[in-house]
Amino acid sequence: MDDLLMVVFIAGIFYFVIGWFFKLRPPKKINPRVGYRTKRSKSSQEAWEFAQRYSAVALQWAGMGLIALGLIAPYLPGVGKSNLAIPFVGLFSLLIISPIVATELALKKRL
């Protein structure tokens, strides 16, 4: 379980740093290589710019959640037991995909 906690913590740092980088320097033009690239985000330049700004913040929030999960999980009762691994991996997966879901919902609402 300790390796899993380290993966969660490192993933959180990675998400936060990537979000911070894209917040400072979002891709300006629609491209197939860099940035938040979905069909909805590439539909117009306005959608592209909004998606880049929104997803950067969403990545930072998800990163902070992953970092917090990695830091507090060792102190939760029963973490060393295998019966907690499934809910923990579920929460980890939820935090990983939450920026995508949040950005798509915001794009759908805005456009």
Contacts in CASP RR format, 6 or more apart in sequence:
PFRMAT RR
TARGET T0000
AUTHOR 0000-0000-0000
METHOD contacts of the structure
MODEL  1
MDDLLMVVFIAGIFYFVIGWFFKLRPPKKINPRVGYRTKRSKSSQEAWEF
AQRYSAVALQWAGMGLIALGLIAPYLPGVGKSNLAIPFVGLFSLLIISPI
VATELALKKRL
1 79 0 8 1.000
1 80 0 8 1.000
1 84 0 8 1.000
1 85 0 8 1.000
1 88 0 8 1.000
2 74 0 8 1.000
4 85 0 8 1.000
4 88 0 8 1.000
4 89 0 8 1.000
4 92 0 8 1.000
5 70 0 8 1.000
5 73 0 8 1.000
5 74 0 8 1.000
5 79 0 8 1.000
8 66 0 8 1.000
8 69 0 8 1.000
8 70 0 8 1.000
8 73 0 8 1.000
8 92 0 8 1.000
9 66 0 8 1.000
9 67 0 8 1.000
9 70 0 8 1.000
9 71 0 8 1.000
11 63 0 8 1.000
11 66 0 8 1.000
11 92 0 8 1.000
11 96 0 8 1.000
12 62 0 8 1.000
12 63 0 8 1.000
12 64 0 8 1.000
12 65 0 8 1.000
12 66 0 8 1.000
12 67 0 8 1.000
13 63 0 8 1.000
13 67 0 8 1.000
14 63 0 8 1.000
15 59 0 8 1.000
15 60 0 8 1.000
15 62 0 8 1.000
15 63 0 8 1.000
15 66 0 8 1.000
15 99 0 8 1.000
16 59 0 8 1.000
16 60 0 8 1.000
16 63 0 8 1.000
16 64 0 8 1.000
16 67 0 8 1.000
18 59 0 8 1.000
19 55 0 8 1.000
19 56 0 8 1.000
19 57 0 8 1.000
19 59 0 8 1.000
19 60 0 8 1.000
20 56 0 8 1.000
20 60 0 8 1.000
22 35 0 8 1.000
22 36 0 8 1.000
22 52 0 8 1.000
22 55 0 8 1.000
22 56 0 8 1.000
22 59 0 8 1.000
23 53 0 8 1.000
23 56 0 8 1.000
23 57 0 8 1.000
23 60 0 8 1.000
26 35 0 8 1.000
26 49 0 8 1.000
26 52 0 8 1.000
26 53 0 8 1.000
26 56 0 8 1.000
27 34 0 8 1.000
27 35 0 8 1.000
27 48 0 8 1.000
27 52 0 8 1.000
28 49 0 8 1.000
29 45 0 8 1.000
29 48 0 8 1.000
30 42 0 8 1.000
30 45 0 8 1.000
30 48 0 8 1.000
31 37 0 8 1.000
35 52 0 8 1.000
35 55 0 8 1.000
36 51 0 8 1.000
36 52 0 8 1.000
36 55 0 8 1.000
36 103 0 8 1.000
38 51 0 8 1.000
38 100 0 8 1.000
38 103 0 8 1.000
38 104 0 8 1.000
38 107 0 8 1.000
40 47 0 8 1.000
40 51 0 8 1.000
40 104 0 8 1.000
40 107 0 8 1.000
40 108 0 8 1.000
40 111 0 8 1.000
41 47 0 8 1.000
41 48 0 8 1.000
41 51 0 8 1.000
41 52 0 8 1.000
41 103 0 8 1.000
41 107 0 8 1.000
42 48 0 8 1.000
43 111 0 8 1.000
44 111 0 8 1.000
46 111 0 8 1.000
47 107 0 8 1.000
47 110 0 8 1.000
47 111 0 8 1.000
50 106 0 8 1.000
50 107 0 8 1.000
50 110 0 8 1.000
50 111 0 8 1.000
51 103 0 8 1.000
51 107 0 8 1.000
54 102 0 8 1.000
54 103 0 8 1.000
54 106 0 8 1.000
54 107 0 8 1.000
55 99 0 8 1.000
55 100 0 8 1.000
55 103 0 8 1.000
58 98 0 8 1.000
58 99 0 8 1.000
58 102 0 8 1.000
58 103 0 8 1.000
59 99 0 8 1.000
61 98 0 8 1.000
61 99 0 8 1.000
62 95 0 8 1.000
62 96 0 8 1.000
62 98 0 8 1.000
62 99 0 8 1.000
63 95 0 8 1.000
65 95 0 8 1.000
66 92 0 8 1.000
66 95 0 8 1.000
66 96 0 8 1.000
69 91 0 8 1.000
69 92 0 8 1.000
69 95 0 8 1.000
73 79 0 8 1.000
73 88 0 8 1.000
76 84 0 8 1.000
78 84 0 8 1.000
79 88 0 8 1.000
END
